[in-house]
Amino acid sequence: MADGADNPMSPTRIHHINFVVNDLEEAMPRFERSLGVNPFEVIEHRPRGARVARTRIGQSWLVLVCPYDPVSVPGRHLAKHGEGFFLLSLGYDDIVKQLEKLESSGVQVTDREPRDGILDWRIADIGDVHGAFIQLTQEETPEGSDQ
């Protein structure tokens, strides 16, 4: 486990940072040129009503979310706030246990159960924490495994 080995419920890393955008094809090269990141992989994510693009930055992911459903969570966020930062997702080894810990501590969480994210990601939203949308992520196939 990364930084937090003394606390088994600490996040293992910043899993991904999401930016919501109007136009994925315009945003990807802009981020690539501005930040010097590798090309993005585009993924259709129907449950969120969006096309997403992701690229690695170290052990984390930079994710661009382009909603096509205006009533989806990212669609409503884009309509209200415009393009920009959308959410921070923290990586955990076991998000079910983390959700249980948060709830038993009296923290109101948006998602009481994990749901499917893109590819092999399991995610759960905590919600707004001091003005930032926070999410938990667990990868079904841990980094570095043979599966």
Secondary structure, DSSP 8 states (H G I E B T S, - for coil): --S-TTSTTS--EEEEEEEE-S-HHHHHHHHHHHH-----EEEEEGGGTEEEEEEEETTEEEEEEEES-TTSHHHHHHHHH-SEEEEEEEE-S-HHHHHHHHHHTT---S-SS-EE-STTEEEEEEEEETTEEEEEEEESS-TT---
